[in-house]
Amino acid sequence: TFYTGGISDKEITRCSGILDLLEAGDSVMADKGFDIGNMLQVYNVELNIPPFLENQGQYSTQDEQKTKTIASLRIHVEHAIRTVKEYHFFDSDVPLSTLGSVNQ
């Protein structure tokens, strides 16, 4: 499905069907501006976004720890993205018959 330029990232997420792949207890990592927490609540899925600093001047101890935890997990995500790009996994169409082995 193609989406027009006027559709938001949240709407693409909702329409894509990817939320239906989530299971209760899963956790989704997103950037600060991609707050889909209300969409994930329906699935009993946690949203992990870095805390906002706002006008406080510095993070609380709890927010600082959460930021460090998310950053350490994000390293693994960045590595996976780099691997996909490096090996050109999705440079062409992926046949539907191979989708069952994508997670392997």
A tleap script that builds the chain and sets N, CA, C and O, in Angstrom:
source leaprc.protein.ff14SB
mol = sequence {
  NTHR PHE TYR THR GLY GLY ILE SER ASP LYS
  GLU ILE THR ARG CYS SER GLY ILE LEU ASP
  LEU LEU GLU ALA GLY ASP SER VAL MET ALA
  ASP LYS GLY PHE ASP ILE GLY ASN MET LEU
  GLN VAL TYR ASN VAL GLU LEU ASN ILE PRO
  PRO PHE LEU GLU ASN GLN GLY GLN TYR SER
  THR GLN ASP GLU GLN LYS THR LYS THR ILE
  ALA SER LEU ARG ILE HIE VAL GLU HIE ALA
  ILE ARG THR VAL LYS GLU TYR HIE PHE PHE
  ASP SER ASP VAL PRO LEU SER THR LEU GLY
  SER VAL ASN CGLN
}
set mol.1.N position { 0.836 -1.181 0.000 }
set mol.1.CA position { 0.000 0.000 0.000 }
set mol.1.C position { 0.878 1.240 0.000 }
set mol.1.O position { 1.863 1.303 0.735 }
set mol.2.N position { 0.534 2.210 -0.805 }
set mol.2.CA position { 1.264 3.465 -0.835 }
set mol.2.C position { 0.482 4.505 -0.059 }
set mol.2.O position { -0.749 4.501 -0.053 }
set mol.3.N position { 1.211 5.393 0.595 }
set mol.3.CA position { 0.580 6.427 1.407 }
set mol.3.C position { 0.917 7.784 0.820 }
set mol.3.O position { 2.012 7.993 0.297 }
set mol.4.N position { -0.026 8.699 0.908 }
set mol.4.CA position { 0.205 10.039 0.391 }
set mol.4.C position { 1.108 10.815 1.331 }
set mol.4.O position { 1.281 10.434 2.489 }
set mol.5.N position { 1.680 11.893 0.841 }
set mol.5.CA position { 2.591 12.706 1.642 }
set mol.5.C position { 1.939 13.320 2.861 }
set mol.5.O position { 2.636 13.715 3.795 }
set mol.6.N position { 0.616 13.412 2.877 }
set mol.6.CA position { -0.073 14.048 3.984 }
set mol.6.C position { -0.392 13.131 5.151 }
set mol.6.O position { -1.000 13.578 6.125 }
set mol.7.N position { -0.007 11.874 5.088 }
set mol.7.CA position { -0.337 10.943 6.164 }
set mol.7.C position { 0.771 10.965 7.220 }
set mol.7.O position { 1.955 11.047 6.893 }
set mol.8.N position { 0.371 10.890 8.472 }
set mol.8.CA position { 1.350 10.954 9.563 }
set mol.8.C position { 1.978 9.589 9.814 }
set mol.8.O position { 1.439 8.561 9.403 }
set mol.9.N position { 3.120 9.590 10.492 }
set mol.9.CA position { 3.777 8.334 10.861 }
set mol.9.C position { 2.870 7.488 11.750 }
set mol.9.O position { 2.836 6.264 11.626 }
set mol.10.N position { 2.137 8.146 12.647 }
set mol.10.CA position { 1.209 7.413 13.519 }
set mol.10.C position { 0.135 6.702 12.704 }
set mol.10.O position { -0.211 5.555 12.984 }
set mol.11.N position { -0.383 7.388 11.700 }
set mol.11.CA position { -1.440 6.806 10.871 }
set mol.11.C position { -0.897 5.648 10.038 }
set mol.11.O position { -1.575 4.636 9.866 }
set mol.12.N position { 0.321 5.793 9.521 }
set mol.12.CA position { 0.946 4.691 8.779 }
set mol.12.C position { 1.106 3.487 9.694 }
set mol.12.O position { 0.839 2.355 9.292 }
set mol.13.N position { 1.542 3.732 10.930 }
set mol.13.CA position { 1.704 2.648 11.899 }
set mol.13.C position { 0.374 1.953 12.143 }
set mol.13.O position { 0.304 0.724 12.178 }
set mol.14.N position { -0.677 2.740 12.310 }
set mol.14.CA position { -2.000 2.173 12.566 }
set mol.14.C position { -2.492 1.360 11.373 }
set mol.14.O position { -3.024 0.264 11.548 }
set mol.15.N position { -2.319 1.885 10.168 }
set mol.15.CA position { -2.843 1.230 8.962 }
set mol.15.C position { -1.993 0.048 8.496 }
set mol.15.O position { -2.493 -0.829 7.790 }
set mol.16.N position { -0.734 0.013 8.875 }
set mol.16.CA position { 0.189 -0.997 8.344 }
set mol.16.C position { -0.085 -2.413 8.829 }
set mol.16.O position { 0.286 -3.381 8.166 }
set mol.17.N position { -0.733 -2.536 9.980 }
set mol.17.CA position { -0.974 -3.859 10.544 }
set mol.17.C position { 0.150 -4.346 11.442 }
set mol.17.O position { 0.058 -5.431 12.015 }
set mol.18.N position { 1.205 -3.560 11.571 }
set mol.18.CA position { 2.343 -3.985 12.395 }
set mol.18.C position { 1.961 -4.113 13.866 }
set mol.18.O position { 2.531 -4.930 14.589 }
set mol.19.N position { 1.004 -3.313 14.307 }
set mol.19.CA position { 0.574 -3.392 15.710 }
set mol.19.C position { -0.057 -4.751 16.020 }
set mol.19.O position { 0.006 -5.224 17.154 }
set mol.20.N position { -0.657 -5.366 15.018 }
set mol.20.CA position { -1.281 -6.680 15.219 }
set mol.20.C position { -0.250 -7.782 15.448 }
set mol.20.O position { -0.600 -8.877 15.888 }
set mol.21.N position { 1.008 -7.501 15.155 }
set mol.21.CA position { 2.078 -8.487 15.369 }
set mol.21.C position { 2.606 -8.464 16.801 }
set mol.21.O position { 3.350 -9.355 17.210 }
set mol.22.N position { 2.215 -7.440 17.556 }
set mol.22.CA position { 2.689 -7.305 18.934 }
set mol.22.C position { 1.904 -8.218 19.866 }
set mol.22.O position { 0.741 -8.542 19.625 }
set mol.23.N position { 2.577 -8.622 20.935 }
set mol.23.CA position { 1.941 -9.458 21.951 }
set mol.23.C position { 1.992 -8.742 23.289 }
set mol.23.O position { 2.886 -7.932 23.532 }
set mol.24.N position { 1.041 -9.037 24.149 }
set mol.24.CA position { 1.014 -8.440 25.488 }
set mol.24.C position { 2.364 -8.658 26.156 }
set mol.24.O position { 2.925 -9.754 26.124 }
set mol.25.N position { 2.871 -7.592 26.760 }
set mol.25.CA position { 4.165 -7.668 27.430 }
set mol.25.C position { 5.332 -7.246 26.559 }
set mol.25.O position { 6.444 -7.084 27.062 }
set mol.26.N position { 5.103 -7.061 25.245 }
set mol.26.CA position { 6.172 -6.590 24.369 }
set mol.26.C position { 6.533 -5.157 24.727 }
set mol.26.O position { 5.802 -4.479 25.449 }
set mol.27.N position { 7.654 -4.712 24.219 }
set mol.27.CA position { 8.128 -3.352 24.444 }
set mol.27.C position { 8.568 -2.775 23.107 }
set mol.27.O position { 9.271 -3.435 22.341 }
set mol.28.N position { 8.156 -1.546 22.828 }
set mol.28.CA position { 8.493 -0.867 21.581 }
set mol.28.C position { 9.373 0.330 21.905 }
set mol.28.O position { 9.060 1.115 22.800 }
set mol.29.N position { 10.476 0.469 21.174 }
set mol.29.CA position { 11.381 1.600 21.352 }
set mol.29.C position { 11.123 2.598 20.223 }
set mol.29.O position { 11.048 2.215 19.055 }
set mol.30.N position { 10.988 3.874 20.576 }
set mol.30.CA position { 10.732 4.904 19.577 }
set mol.30.C position { 11.456 6.186 19.966 }
set mol.30.O position { 11.897 6.345 21.104 }
set mol.31.N position { 11.573 7.095 19.007 }
set mol.31.CA position { 12.149 8.402 19.289 }
set mol.31.C position { 11.144 9.255 20.049 }
set mol.31.O position { 9.957 8.935 20.116 }
set mol.32.N position { 11.642 10.345 20.619 }
set mol.32.CA position { 10.820 11.214 21.467 }
set mol.32.C position { 9.558 11.713 20.767 }
set mol.32.O position { 8.498 11.790 21.387 }
set mol.33.N position { 9.663 12.048 19.501 }
set mol.33.CA position { 8.534 12.626 18.793 }
set mol.33.C position { 7.505 11.626 18.303 }
set mol.33.O position { 6.491 12.021 17.727 }
set mol.34.N position { 7.740 10.349 18.515 }
set mol.34.CA position { 6.855 9.311 17.992 }
set mol.34.C position { 6.105 8.658 19.139 }
set mol.34.O position { 6.322 7.490 19.461 }
set mol.35.N position { 5.224 9.427 19.744 }
set mol.35.CA position { 4.499 8.975 20.930 }
set mol.35.C position { 3.246 8.208 20.517 }
set mol.35.O position { 2.199 8.797 20.248 }
set mol.36.N position { 3.375 6.897 20.472 }
set mol.36.CA position { 2.250 6.030 20.110 }
set mol.36.C position { 1.786 5.218 21.317 }
set mol.36.O position { 1.177 4.159 21.171 }
set mol.37.N position { 2.081 5.727 22.499 }
set mol.37.CA position { 1.737 5.020 23.729 }
set mol.37.C position { 0.274 4.655 23.823 }
set mol.37.O position { -0.065 3.556 24.261 }
set mol.38.N position { -0.605 5.568 23.415 }
set mol.38.CA position { -2.046 5.284 23.491 }
set mol.38.C position { -2.451 4.155 22.548 }
set mol.38.O position { -3.371 3.397 22.854 }
set mol.39.N position { -1.777 4.035 21.408 }
set mol.39.CA position { -2.072 2.953 20.472 }
set mol.39.C position { -1.587 1.617 21.034 }
set mol.39.O position { -2.203 0.577 20.800 }
set mol.40.N position { -0.486 1.652 21.773 }
set mol.40.CA position { 0.107 0.425 22.305 }
set mol.40.C position { -0.625 -0.091 23.537 }
set mol.40.O position { -0.603 -1.289 23.817 }
set mol.41.N position { -1.276 0.810 24.279 }
set mol.41.CA position { -2.002 0.405 25.486 }
set mol.41.C position { -3.056 -0.644 25.176 }
set mol.41.O position { -3.286 -1.553 25.974 }
set mol.42.N position { -3.689 -0.521 24.031 }
set mol.42.CA position { -4.727 -1.467 23.616 }
set mol.42.C position { -4.165 -2.888 23.562 }
set mol.42.O position { -4.881 -3.858 23.812 }
set mol.43.N position { -2.888 -2.999 23.238 }
set mol.43.CA position { -2.230 -4.305 23.100 }
set mol.43.C position { -1.458 -4.705 24.359 }
set mol.43.O position { -0.798 -5.744 24.380 }
set mol.44.N position { -1.540 -3.884 25.404 }
set mol.44.CA position { -0.782 -4.104 26.635 }
set mol.44.C position { 0.719 -4.181 26.341 }
set mol.44.O position { 1.429 -5.057 26.835 }
set mol.45.N position { 1.178 -3.224 25.513 }
set mol.45.CA position { 2.574 -3.139 25.089 }
set mol.45.C position { 3.160 -1.840 25.629 }
set mol.45.O position { 2.508 -0.796 25.603 }
set mol.46.N position { 4.384 -1.913 26.115 }
set mol.46.CA position { 5.058 -0.760 26.713 }
set mol.46.C position { 5.780 0.047 25.633 }
set mol.46.O position { 6.373 -0.520 24.715 }
set mol.47.N position { 5.725 1.368 25.751 }
set mol.47.CA position { 6.470 2.265 24.864 }
set mol.47.C position { 7.677 2.789 25.615 }
set mol.47.O position { 7.544 3.322 26.717 }
set mol.48.N position { 8.848 2.642 25.031 }
set mol.48.CA position { 10.075 3.162 25.624 }
set mol.48.C position { 10.616 4.281 24.752 }
set mol.48.O position { 11.138 4.050 23.662 }
set mol.49.N position { 10.480 5.497 25.257 }
set mol.49.CA position { 11.066 6.654 24.590 }
set mol.49.C position { 11.959 7.356 25.603 }
set mol.49.O position { 11.689 7.315 26.803 }
set mol.50.N position { 13.018 7.997 25.129 }
set mol.50.CA position { 13.880 8.723 26.066 }
set mol.50.C position { 13.085 9.820 26.769 }
set mol.50.O position { 12.204 10.428 26.161 }
set mol.51.N position { 13.379 10.079 28.028 }
set mol.51.CA position { 12.671 11.142 28.758 }
set mol.51.C position { 12.938 12.512 28.132 }
set mol.51.O position { 13.981 12.733 27.517 }
set mol.52.N position { 11.987 13.417 28.298 }
set mol.52.CA position { 12.149 14.790 27.845 }
set mol.52.C position { 12.814 15.595 28.948 }
set mol.52.O position { 12.479 15.431 30.122 }
set mol.53.N position { 13.742 16.452 28.590 }
set mol.53.CA position { 14.436 17.264 29.586 }
set mol.53.C position { 13.582 18.452 30.013 }
set mol.53.O position { 13.630 18.861 31.173 }
set mol.54.N position { 12.810 19.005 29.099 }
set mol.54.CA position { 11.958 20.171 29.339 }
set mol.54.C position { 12.755 21.302 29.970 }
set mol.54.O position { 13.877 21.566 29.539 }
set mol.55.N position { 12.208 21.983 30.985 }
set mol.55.CA position { 12.862 23.157 31.575 }
set mol.55.C position { 13.584 22.852 32.877 }
set mol.55.O position { 13.983 23.773 33.589 }
set mol.56.N position { 13.760 21.584 33.200 }
set mol.56.CA position { 14.353 21.203 34.474 }
set mol.56.C position { 15.837 21.553 34.570 }
set mol.56.O position { 16.340 21.793 35.668 }
set mol.57.N position { 16.537 21.587 33.452 }
set mol.57.CA position { 17.964 21.852 33.488 }
set mol.57.C position { 18.790 20.582 33.529 }
set mol.57.O position { 19.849 20.523 32.904 }
set mol.58.N position { 18.340 19.568 34.242 }
set mol.58.CA position { 19.021 18.280 34.229 }
set mol.58.C position { 18.030 17.174 34.555 }
set mol.58.O position { 16.988 17.401 35.170 }
set mol.59.N position { 18.387 15.971 34.124 }
set mol.59.CA position { 17.513 14.827 34.344 }
set mol.59.C position { 17.498 14.419 35.810 }
set mol.59.O position { 18.480 14.595 36.531 }
set mol.60.N position { 16.372 13.873 36.233 }
set mol.60.CA position { 16.312 13.246 37.551 }
set mol.60.C position { 17.151 11.969 37.481 }
set mol.60.O position { 17.496 11.511 36.391 }
set mol.61.N position { 17.473 11.406 38.616 }
set mol.61.CA position { 18.252 10.167 38.654 }
set mol.61.C position { 17.529 9.057 37.901 }
set mol.61.O position { 18.151 8.282 37.174 }
set mol.62.N position { 16.208 8.984 38.080 }
set mol.62.CA position { 15.405 7.958 37.402 }
set mol.62.C position { 15.426 8.160 35.885 }
set mol.62.O position { 15.598 7.202 35.132 }
set mol.63.N position { 15.249 9.415 35.436 }
set mol.63.CA position { 15.272 9.696 34.002 }
set mol.63.C position { 16.652 9.441 33.403 }
set mol.63.O position { 16.765 8.969 32.272 }
set mol.64.N position { 17.684 9.749 34.154 }
set mol.64.CA position { 19.045 9.507 33.681 }
set mol.64.C position { 19.286 8.009 33.485 }
set mol.64.O position { 19.888 7.598 32.493 }
set mol.65.N position { 18.819 7.204 34.425 }
set mol.65.CA position { 18.981 5.753 34.313 }
set mol.65.C position { 18.184 5.205 33.132 }
set mol.65.O position { 18.663 4.337 32.402 }
set mol.66.N position { 16.957 5.720 32.946 }
set mol.66.CA position { 16.131 5.267 31.824 }
set mol.66.C position { 16.804 5.613 30.501 }
set mol.66.O position { 16.794 4.806 29.571 }
set mol.67.N position { 17.390 6.809 30.409 }
set mol.67.CA position { 18.090 7.229 29.201 }
set mol.67.C position { 19.265 6.306 28.908 }
set mol.67.O position { 19.477 5.917 27.759 }
set mol.68.N position { 20.027 5.954 29.934 }
set mol.68.CA position { 21.172 5.053 29.755 }
set mol.68.C position { 20.716 3.669 29.308 }
set mol.68.O position { 21.339 3.058 28.440 }
set mol.69.N position { 19.637 3.176 29.897 }
set mol.69.CA position { 19.123 1.855 29.536 }
set mol.69.C position { 18.670 1.831 28.082 }
set mol.69.O position { 19.003 0.909 27.337 }
set mol.70.N position { 17.914 2.842 27.682 }
set mol.70.CA position { 17.430 2.917 26.303 }
set mol.70.C position { 18.611 3.038 25.345 }
set mol.70.O position { 18.617 2.402 24.291 }
set mol.71.N position { 19.607 3.845 25.696 }
set mol.71.CA position { 20.784 4.010 24.835 }
set mol.71.C position { 21.532 2.694 24.661 }
set mol.71.O position { 21.999 2.383 23.565 }
set mol.72.N position { 21.646 1.923 25.738 }
set mol.72.CA position { 22.369 0.647 25.635 }
set mol.72.C position { 21.611 -0.353 24.766 }
set mol.72.O position { 22.226 -1.166 24.077 }
set mol.73.N position { 20.283 -0.299 24.795 }
set mol.73.CA position { 19.481 -1.176 23.941 }
set mol.73.C position { 19.478 -0.690 22.495 }
set mol.73.O position { 19.437 -1.487 21.558 }
set mol.74.N position { 19.521 0.615 22.334 }
set mol.74.CA position { 19.488 1.197 20.995 }
set mol.74.C position { 20.718 0.799 20.177 }
set mol.74.O position { 20.652 0.723 18.950 }
set mol.75.N position { 21.823 0.547 20.849 }
set mol.75.CA position { 23.038 0.101 20.164 }
set mol.75.C position { 22.747 -1.167 19.364 }
set mol.75.O position { 23.212 -1.311 18.233 }
set mol.76.N position { 21.983 -2.079 19.949 }
set mol.76.CA position { 21.643 -3.329 19.262 }
set mol.76.C position { 20.742 -3.067 18.053 }
set mol.76.O position { 20.890 -3.705 17.010 }
set mol.77.N position { 19.815 -2.132 18.199 }
set mol.77.CA position { 18.926 -1.776 17.091 }
set mol.77.C position { 19.742 -1.174 15.951 }
set mol.77.O position { 19.564 -1.544 14.791 }
set mol.78.N position { 20.638 -0.245 16.285 }
set mol.78.CA position { 21.482 0.390 15.270 }
set mol.78.C position { 22.353 -0.648 14.561 }
set mol.78.O position { 22.561 -0.562 13.351 }
set mol.79.N position { 22.858 -1.619 15.306 }
set mol.79.CA position { 23.675 -2.679 14.704 }
set mol.79.C position { 22.844 -3.499 13.714 }
set mol.79.O position { 23.315 -3.820 12.623 }
set mol.80.N position { 21.623 -3.833 14.089 }
set mol.80.CA position { 20.751 -4.607 13.197 }
set mol.80.C position { 20.433 -3.823 11.929 }
set mol.80.O position { 20.443 -4.383 10.833 }
set mol.81.N position { 20.153 -2.537 12.073 }
set mol.81.CA position { 19.865 -1.694 10.907 }
set mol.81.C position { 21.085 -1.629 9.995 }
set mol.81.O position { 20.956 -1.735 8.776 }
set mol.82.N position { 22.271 -1.454 10.581 }
set mol.82.CA position { 23.505 -1.399 9.799 }
set mol.82.C position { 23.716 -2.714 9.035 }
set mol.82.O position { 24.128 -2.701 7.875 }
set mol.83.N position { 23.435 -3.840 9.688 }
set mol.83.CA position { 23.604 -5.145 9.042 }
set mol.83.C position { 22.654 -5.295 7.859 }
set mol.83.O position { 23.049 -5.781 6.799 }
set mol.84.N position { 21.411 -4.882 8.038 }
set mol.84.CA position { 20.433 -4.946 6.942 }
set mol.84.C position { 20.911 -4.109 5.763 }
set mol.84.O position { 20.821 -4.546 4.616 }
set mol.85.N position { 21.419 -2.906 6.037 }
set mol.85.CA position { 21.910 -2.036 4.960 }
set mol.85.C position { 23.175 -2.597 4.320 }
set mol.85.O position { 23.313 -2.585 3.097 }
set mol.86.N position { 24.088 -3.084 5.140 }
set mol.86.CA position { 25.374 -3.584 4.656 }
set mol.86.C position { 25.215 -4.790 3.735 }
set mol.86.O position { 25.907 -4.900 2.722 }
set mol.87.N position { 24.315 -5.682 4.084 }
set mol.87.CA position { 24.118 -6.891 3.289 }
set mol.87.C position { 22.975 -6.767 2.286 }
set mol.87.O position { 22.622 -7.739 1.617 }
set mol.88.N position { 22.398 -5.571 2.183 }
set mol.88.CA position { 21.385 -5.270 1.167 }
set mol.88.C position { 20.217 -6.262 1.194 }
set mol.88.O position { 19.721 -6.681 0.148 }
set mol.89.N position { 19.785 -6.632 2.412 }
set mol.89.CA position { 18.712 -7.606 2.561 }
set mol.89.C position { 17.423 -7.207 1.849 }
set mol.89.O position { 16.729 -8.056 1.291 }
set mol.90.N position { 17.111 -5.934 1.870 }
set mol.90.CA position { 15.823 -5.506 1.336 }
set mol.90.C position { 15.979 -4.569 0.147 }
set mol.90.O position { 15.146 -3.687 -0.061 }
set mol.91.N position { 17.041 -4.753 -0.635 }
set mol.91.CA position { 17.229 -3.937 -1.830 }
set mol.91.C position { 16.242 -4.304 -2.935 }
set mol.91.O position { 16.016 -3.522 -3.858 }
set mol.92.N position { 15.666 -5.476 -2.838 }
set mol.92.CA position { 14.677 -5.900 -3.824 }
set mol.92.C position { 13.471 -6.470 -3.075 }
set mol.92.O position { 13.478 -6.594 -1.850 }
set mol.93.N position { 12.460 -6.805 -3.829 }
set mol.93.CA position { 11.250 -7.364 -3.221 }
set mol.93.C position { 11.573 -8.663 -2.496 }
set mol.93.O position { 12.413 -9.446 -2.941 }
set mol.94.N position { 10.898 -8.880 -1.380 }
set mol.94.CA position { 11.043 -10.127 -0.633 }
set mol.94.C position { 9.844 -11.000 -0.995 }
set mol.94.O position { 8.704 -10.623 -0.726 }
set mol.95.N position { 10.090 -12.164 -1.603 }
set mol.95.CA position { 8.959 -13.032 -1.971 }
set mol.95.C position { 8.166 -13.456 -0.734 }
set mol.95.O position { 8.748 -13.763 0.306 }
set mol.96.N position { 6.861 -13.473 -0.848 }
set mol.96.CA position { 6.010 -13.870 0.272 }
set mol.96.C position { 6.363 -15.262 0.779 }
set mol.96.O position { 6.201 -15.546 1.966 }
set mol.97.N position { 6.837 -16.120 -0.095 }
set mol.97.CA position { 7.163 -17.491 0.308 }
set mol.97.C position { 8.336 -17.545 1.288 }
set mol.97.O position { 8.523 -18.555 1.965 }
set mol.98.N position { 9.126 -16.476 1.373 }
set mol.98.CA position { 10.282 -16.473 2.285 }
set mol.98.C position { 10.007 -15.748 3.594 }
set mol.98.O position { 10.875 -15.713 4.466 }
set mol.99.N position { 8.841 -15.178 3.751 }
set mol.99.CA position { 8.559 -14.396 4.949 }
set mol.99.C position { 8.643 -15.219 6.222 }
set mol.99.O position { 8.973 -14.677 7.277 }
set mol.100.N position { 8.359 -16.493 6.155 }
set mol.100.CA position { 8.435 -17.343 7.336 }
set mol.100.C position { 9.840 -17.479 7.881 }
set mol.100.O position { 10.015 -17.790 9.059 }
set mol.101.N position { 10.844 -17.253 7.054 }
set mol.101.CA position { 12.233 -17.403 7.500 }
set mol.101.C position { 12.921 -16.071 7.758 }
set mol.101.O position { 14.115 -16.056 8.060 }
set mol.102.N position { 12.219 -14.964 7.651 }
set mol.102.CA position { 12.822 -13.649 7.870 }
set mol.102.C position { 13.356 -13.512 9.288 }
set mol.102.O position { 14.389 -12.873 9.486 }
set mol.103.N position { 12.694 -14.083 10.270 }
set mol.103.CA position { 13.129 -13.968 11.665 }
set mol.103.C position { 14.328 -14.844 11.997 }
set mol.103.O position { 14.860 -14.744 13.103 }
set mol.104.N position { 14.765 -15.681 11.100 }
set mol.104.CA position { 15.849 -16.621 11.413 }
set mol.104.C position { 17.218 -16.023 11.252 }
set mol.104.O position { 18.219 -16.702 11.482 }
savepdb mol mol.pdb
quit
